[in-house]
């Protein structure tokens, strides 16, 4: 069995030679970097397992394996901050499968508006308002107590209310209540009204 340093050096040489560059051609630019890195990590693990047995995988097979793993959003080296990734509203699989609705503070976007959502940044002629809004949001979050910042970050990462409550040492009902309170505080800061809805929505 070759030493791990030799195996790693051999794989790194393949990366430097640009062997895996084609795998990003069919990926959206927003996720190409992250998905290609996850794919390389997964394929490297496969390469090491076989190399330790004295088996040398063909380069074409490695590139094919990397492409398949890059395009499969369920494949990742590191899970979403310890949370269940599929429960995260930011996971593109949930949006593609129709499990997530896009919620604004003043209304819920319809299907036609959602189709344009991905083009929003490109359609903005003057991004000043969006930039100032982002700066204000950052300032607001920085002003929150540490527990609230942990709550929001864990919720964004897809953690369930129960696991957040366990982390913060509070009841699940208190986590839910605090989430709603923070939403209303943000809406008041933005001078927007939130429509009342009894239907649960991941946002």
C-alpha positions in Angstrom: 0.0 0.0 0.0 1.5 3.4 -1.0 1.8 6.0 1.8 -1.1 8.5 2.2 1.2 11.3 1.2 1.9 9.7 -2.2 -1.8 9.1 -2.7 -2.7 12.7 -1.8 0.1 14.1 -4.0 -1.1 12.0 -7.0 -4.6 13.3 -6.6 -3.5 16.9 -6.2 -1.5 16.6 -9.4 -4.7 15.5 -11.3 -6.5 18.6 -9.9 -3.6 20.9 -10.9 -3.6 19.4 -14.4 -7.2 20.6 -14.8 -8.6 17.1 -15.2 -11.8 18.0 -13.2 -12.5 21.4 -14.7 -15.2 20.1 -17.1 -17.5 19.0 -14.2 -18.6 22.6 -13.5 -20.0 23.2 -17.1 -23.5 22.0 -16.3 -23.6 23.6 -12.8 -25.2 27.0 -12.1 -22.6 29.7 -11.4 -24.0 30.3 -7.9 -23.3 26.8 -6.7 -20.5 25.7 -9.1 -17.6 26.4 -6.6 -19.3 24.7 -3.6 -20.5 21.7 -5.5 -17.2 21.1 -7.3 -15.3 21.2 -4.0 -17.8 18.7 -2.4 -17.4 16.5 -5.5 -13.6 16.6 -5.3 -13.7 15.7 -1.6 -16.0 12.8 -2.2 -14.0 11.5 -5.1 -10.8 11.8 -3.2 -12.2 9.6 -0.4 -13.1 7.0 -3.1 -9.6 7.4 -4.7 -7.9 6.8 -1.3 -10.0 3.7 -0.5 -9.1 2.0 -3.7 -5.4 3.2 -3.6 -5.0 1.7 -0.2 -6.0 -1.7 -1.7 -3.5 -1.2 -4.5 -6.2 -0.4 -7.1 -5.6 2.5 -9.5 -8.9 4.1 -10.7 -9.0 5.3 -14.3 -8.9 9.1 -14.8 -12.1 9.0 -16.9 -13.9 7.1 -14.1 -12.8 9.7 -11.5 -14.0 12.6 -13.7 -17.4 10.8 -14.2 -17.7 10.1 -10.5 -16.9 13.8 -9.7 -19.5 15.1 -12.2 -22.2 12.8 -10.8 -21.5 13.9 -7.3 -21.4 17.6 -8.2 -24.8 17.4 -9.9 -26.4 15.4 -7.0 -27.3 18.1 -4.4 -27.8 15.4 -1.8 -24.1 14.5 -1.9 -22.0 16.6 0.5 -18.8 16.2 2.5 -19.9 18.2 5.5 -23.6 18.4 6.6 -25.3 21.7 7.1 -23.8 22.8 10.5 -25.1 19.6 12.1 -28.6 20.2 11.0 -30.8 18.1 8.6 -29.9 19.8 5.3 -33.2 18.9 3.6 -35.1 20.9 6.3 -33.2 24.1 5.4 -35.3 26.5 3.5 -32.2 27.6 1.6 -31.6 24.1 0.2 -32.4 24.4 -3.6 -33.9 20.9 -3.6 -36.8 22.1 -1.4 -37.5 25.0 -3.8 -37.3 22.8 -6.9 -39.7 20.2 -5.3 -42.2 22.9 -4.4 -41.8 22.5 -0.7 -40.8 26.1 0.0 -42.7 29.3 -0.7 -40.8 32.6 -1.2 -42.0 34.9 1.5 -41.6 38.7 1.5 -42.5 40.7 4.6 -45.5 42.3 2.8 -46.8 39.4 0.7 -46.2 35.9 -0.7 -44.9 35.9 -4.2 -46.9 34.1 -6.8 -45.5 31.6 -9.3 -44.8 34.2 -12.0 -42.9 36.4 -9.6 -40.9 33.4 -8.3 -39.7 32.7 -11.8 -38.1 36.1 -11.9 -36.6 35.9 -8.4 -33.4 34.4 -9.5 -32.9 37.3 -11.9 -33.6 40.0 -9.2 -30.0 41.0 -8.8 -29.4 41.4 -12.5 -32.6 43.4 -13.0 -31.8 46.0 -10.4 -30.7 49.2 -12.1 -29.7 50.9 -8.9 -28.7 48.5 -6.1 -28.3 51.3 -3.5 -31.6 50.5 -1.7 -30.7 46.8 -1.5 -27.2 47.5 -0.2 -28.4 49.8 2.5 -31.1 47.3 3.5 -28.4 44.6 3.8 -26.2 46.9 5.9 -29.2 47.8 8.1 -30.1 44.1 8.5 -26.5 43.3 9.6 -26.6 46.1 12.1 -30.0 44.9 13.5 -28.7 41.3 13.9 -25.5 42.5 15.5 -27.6 44.4 18.1 -29.5 41.3 19.2 -28.5 39.2 22.3 -26.2 36.3 21.7 -29.1 33.8 22.2 -31.2 35.4 19.5 -28.2 35.4 17.1 -27.7 31.7 17.8 -31.4 31.0 17.3 -31.5 32.8 13.9 -28.3 31.2 12.6 -29.4 27.7 13.7 -32.8 28.2 12.1 -31.2 29.3 8.9 -29.0 26.2 8.9 -32.1 24.0 9.0 -32.2 23.0 12.7 -35.5 22.1 14.1 -37.1 24.1 16.9 -36.6 21.3 19.4 -32.8 21.1 18.7 -32.6 24.9 19.0 -34.4 24.8 22.3 -32.0 22.1 23.6 -29.0 24.2 22.5 -30.4 27.4 24.2 -31.9 25.5 27.2 -35.4 26.7 26.6 -38.7 25.1 25.6 -39.7 24.5 22.0 -42.7 26.8 22.4 -40.4 29.6 23.5 -38.2 29.1 20.5 -41.3 29.4 18.2 -42.6 32.4 20.0 -39.2 34.1 19.8 -38.9 33.4 16.1 -42.2 35.1 15.5 -41.3 38.0 17.7 -38.1 38.6 15.8 -40.0 38.5 12.5 -42.4 41.2 13.7 -39.5 43.3 15.1 -37.8 43.2 11.7 -41.0 44.0 9.9 -41.5 47.1 12.2 -38.0 48.2 11.5 -38.6 47.9 7.7 -42.0 49.6 8.1 -43.9 46.7 6.6 -47.0 44.7 7.5 -47.0 41.0 7.7 -50.2 39.4 6.3 -51.8 37.0 8.8 -51.8 33.4 7.7 -52.6 30.2 9.6 -50.8 28.1 7.1 -47.3 27.0 8.2 -44.6 28.3 5.8 -40.8 27.7 5.9 -39.1 31.0 5.4 
